[in-house]
Amino acid sequence: MSDETASQLNTSTACRQAPETAPQPAVRCAPAREGTGTRPGFLAVVIFLSPLLAASVALFLGAYGVTPAQVLTALVNALSGVDSPEAAIVLDIRLPRIILSGLVGTALATSGATLQAVLRNPLVDPFILGISAGAAFGCAVTVGFLPGVSLHLTSFLFGGFAVFMACAMARSGGEISRLSLVLSGVIVSALFTALLSIVKFLVDPMKLQSIVYWLMGSFALADWPQVRSAGIGVALGCLPLFLLRWRLNVISLGDEEARSLGVNMGRKRVILIASATLAVTSAVAVSGIIGWIGLMTPHIVRMLVGPDHRRLIPLTMAGGAGFMITADTAARNMGGSDVPVGIITALAGAPFFIYLMRRGGGESWGR
């Protein structure tokens, strides 16, 4: 597909989001079509650099009193092998935690933006199809009864099984409707949440404490092995989403329009949902349940830079990483204790959507 055709599709997508009663729809759609003004360009640069900015600040903040000079010295001496308590704190505790939180934020935000486009529903996120609930159940079973089994394996298996169940329930007449898929995802999510409650009831009390804390979402146990294992899964899951991002512009137009342009909706939808599942389950295996990132970040980026997925997906990756690093930095510096980061994201997410509904109105939600 040529760039001119893709540009026309992006304009069509933006026009669909404008209210039908607008007196001059062409004027309202012009900013979304251009998308190259000074302000959107500046905001895109800020979002793209947000992970580096958040990580730079996070390195200097923590419960242990490490001065900025000691942090810089530890980073400079990292390759020389000089060992010190300050270097161990910076290089073995703070740095892997920052990178891990960035990876998880990228996975959740990118999957949320992808699922919202595939299902053409702004309220969709990794939780809605039961991915997170299935992955959490698999991890809880592993922690409680199968300590020798990989968390990543059980997380992906049960997360994928949850998506398969949702798709199987929603299939009718050889096709899967968006509404049926969302409703099936809610049912599957409720099922795995109930199964997770049974696991918590049956598990040993000592293990129950770790499961409950893990379900709140936390990076307290972050280390370099977790960074490597999560990095592989997140990279394998997000790479197809990045490479197929321009296809999301076509898919978001609807099934009939996509078929008329020669896009195999069934195949692309399977690839995108499977990739999103892999990214989310890899994140859940190392961080637990962290809500709102996959729902809130795509909305913020979309409002700032427009709905073109060629720009939206890369910037959502960066924005999700920056947002998660910032939230985790606040969590580990709040009141001298390590608060689960899932609490921080929930506290940020609820006011945001109240603001969005009161200020954005119908246009923000495509009504």
N, C-alpha and C positions, 0 to 999 in steps of 0.2 A: 504494500500500500504506500502511495507517495505521501510526502509531507503535506502537499496541498490538500489531499483527501482527508488526512488525519486532522488537519486544521479545521476543515469544514465540519468534521464529526465533532470536534471539541466545541465549535460554535453552536452546533445543533444541541449538544448536551447542555450547554450553558443556557440556551434559549428555552429548553424544556423546564429549567428550574425557575424561570421568570414567571410571575403571576400572569394569568391569562387576561386579566382586566387592565394590565398596564397600558397606558395610552400610547406609548412609543416603545415597543419592545425592542426595536433595532438599536435604540440608544442604550437601553439597559444591557443588551448583550455585547456591546462593543468592548467594554473593559475586559470581559472574560475572553474575548476573541484575541485581543492584542496580547495581553499578559506579559508585556515586555516593558512596562512603564518603570519610572525610577523607583517608585515606592514598592511595587511587587518585587522588583529586582533586589532592592536593599533588604527587604524582609526575607527573601530567599537566601541571601548570603548569611544573614543573622541566624536563620534556622539551620542552615548547613553547618555553621561553625559552632552551634550551641553545644554539641558534645564536648568539643575541645575546651570551650569556655567553662562549662560545668565541671569537667574533670580537673581543670587547672585550679579551680577554687576548692574542690573536694579534697585534693591532695594535702592542702594546708589545714584542713579542719578535722578534728577528731577528739576523742575523750582523753587521749594521752597527749601531754604538752610537748609537741615537737615544733620548734621554731621554724619560720620560713627558711632561714639560713641552713638549718639542719636538713630540711626537706630537699633543698637544692643540692646540698653536698651529697646526700644519699643518691640522688639521681645522677650526679656527675660521676660518683665513684661506683656506680652499679656495674660497669664493665671491668673495673679494676679488681674486683673481688674483695674490697675492703668491707669488713663486717663490723657492725655496731648495733646497739639496740634501736637506735633511731632508723637506721637503714632497714632493719628487719620489719619495723612497723610500716614504713613507707612502701617498701618493695614487696613484702610478703603478706601484708594485711590490707592496706588501703588500696594499692594499685590493682590487685586482682579483683577486689570488690567493686571498684569503679568500672573496670572493663566488663565484669560479669553483669553488672546492672545495666550498662549500656547495651550489651548483647540482648538481654531480656527485653528491654524497652524497644529495641529495634524489631524483635520478633513479634511482640504483641501489637505494636502500632501498625506495622506493615501488614500483618494478617488481618487486622481490623479494617484497614482501608481496602484491602483486596476483597474481603467478604462483603463489605458494603457495596462495592461496585458489582460483584458477581450476582448478588441477590437484590440489588437495586433497592436497598433499604437502609436508611441512615441509622437505624437503631441496632444494626447487626454488629456483633463483635465476636471474638473467639468463644465467649460463653454461650452464645445463642444456639450454636449447633451441638452443644454438649461436649465440645473438644476439651475444655478445661476441666469439666466435671469428670469426664472419663479418664483423663490423664491423672487427675488428683486421686481418683479411686485406685488406679493402678499403682501409683506411688505409695498410697497408704497401705495397700495389701503387701507391697514389698517391704515396707518398714516394719509392719506388724507381724508378718508371717513368713516372709521370704527374704531374710537379710542378705543372702548370698547372691541374689539376682540383681541385675543392673536396673537402676531407677529409670534410665533413659529408655530401656527396652520395654518395660511394662507401661511406662507413660505413653510411648508411641503406640503400642499395641491396643491399649484400652481407649486412647484418644481416637485412633483410627477406627476402632470398632464402634465407638459412639457415632462418628460421622457416617459410617456405613449403615448403622441402624436408622439414623435420621433420614438418609437418602432412600433406603428401602421402604420406610414407612410413607415417605412423601411421593414415591413413584406411583403414577396412575396413567394407564394407557401408554406406557412406554416413555413417558416424559415426567419431569419433576417440576412442579410449579413452585414459584418462590414462596408463596404464602404457606403452602403445605410443608415446605422444607423448614421454614421458621417455626411453625407450630410443632413439627416433629422434633426439632432441636430442643424446644422447651420441654417436651415430654421426656426426651432422652436425658436431658440435663437433670430433671427432677428424679428420674430413675436412679442415675448414678449418685446423686446427692443422698438419696435414701440408702443405697448400698454402702456409701461412705459412712453414714451414721451407724449402720450395723457393724462395720469394721471397728469404729471407735468404741462401740459398746462391748465388743468381744476381745479387744486387744488388751495386752498387759498395761496396767496403769502407768508404768514408767515410760513405755513406748507411746501411750496415749498423749502424754504431755508433749513429746516431740512432734507428734502428728498434728496436734491442735495448733502448736506454735508455727509449724511449717505451713499449715493451711492459711495462716494470716498473711503469708508472704514475707520473706526475709532473706537478706544476703549475709547474715551473721556468720555463716560457715563457709564463706567464699574462699577459695584457694585456687592455685594455678591448675591443678588437675580438673576442677570444675569448669574453669575458663576454657580449657582445651576441649573438653567433652561437649560443653554447650556451644562453643564456637563452631564446631563441625556441624552439629545439627541445625543451628540457626543459619549458617552459610548455605547448607544444602537446601533448606526450606525457602530462604529469601531470594536466592539467586534466580530461580524460575519466575518468581513474582516480579523481580526487577527487569528481567529480560522480556517478559510478556506484558509489561506495564502499558504499552501503547494499545494492546488488544483490549484492555479494560475500557478504553474510550468507546470502542465499538460495542462491547458487551453491555455497557451501562445504558445504551440506547434501547435495548430490548431484544427479544429473541427474533422477532420478524425482521427488524432492521439489520441485525447481525447476520442472519442467514442470507439476506439479499446482497450483502457485501462479501459473501463467500466464507464466513467464519463458522467453523464447526463448533457450535455452542456446547454440545455434550462433551466433546473431548477437552476443550479448553476449560470448561467448568470443572471437570475431574482433576485436571492437572493443577489448576489454581487452588482448589479446595484441599487436595492432597499436600501440596507444598505448604499451604498455610497451617495445616494440621501438624506437619513435621516441625515447623518453626515453633508453634505454640507448645507442643509437647516437650520439645527440647528445653524451652524456657521454664515450663512448670516443673520439670524434673529437678532443676537446681534452685528454684526460687519459691515454689509453692504457688498459691493462688493470689495473683495481683490483679485486681479489677480496675476498670475505667481507662487504662492506658490505651487499649485497643479501640475504645469507643470515643474517647475525648480527643486524643492527639490528631487523628485524621480530620475531625471537625475543625480544630483550630487551624491546621495547616491549610485546609480547603478554604476557610474564610479569608486567610491572608494572601494566598497565591492563586486561588482559582481551582476549578475542577479538573484541569487537564492532568490525567494520570501519568503522563510522561514526566511531568515535574512533581506531581503530588506524591508518587511513590518514593522517589529518592529523598525528598524533603521530609516525608513522614518517617522514613528510616532514621534520619538525623534527628528530627524532632522528638521521636520516641526515645532515642538514646539519651538526648539531653534532658528530657523531662524525667526519665527514670533516675538518672544520676543525681539530678537536683533533689528529687523526692527522697532518695536513699541518704543523701548527705544530710537532709533535714531530719530523717528518722534516726540516724546514729548520733546526732548532736542535740537531740531534744531532751532536755531535763537530765542530762548526764546518764541516760540509759539508751539501749538500742531498741527503739520502738519498731515493731513490724511495719515494713514499708507499705503493706497493703492498707493499713489504717490511714497513712498519709495520702495515698492516692484517692481513697474514698472520701476523705475530708475535702480534697481539692475538686473531685468530680461532681459531687452533688451541687455545690454553689455554682459551678460552671454551667450546668444544664439549666438551672433556674434562670441564670443570666441569659443564656442562649434563647430559651423559650420566651422570655419577656422582651428581649431586645430584637432577636433575629426574626421571630414570627414565622410566617408561612414561607418566605423566600429561603431561609436557612434550611428548612426541612423539605424543600421541593414541593410545597403544597400550592 
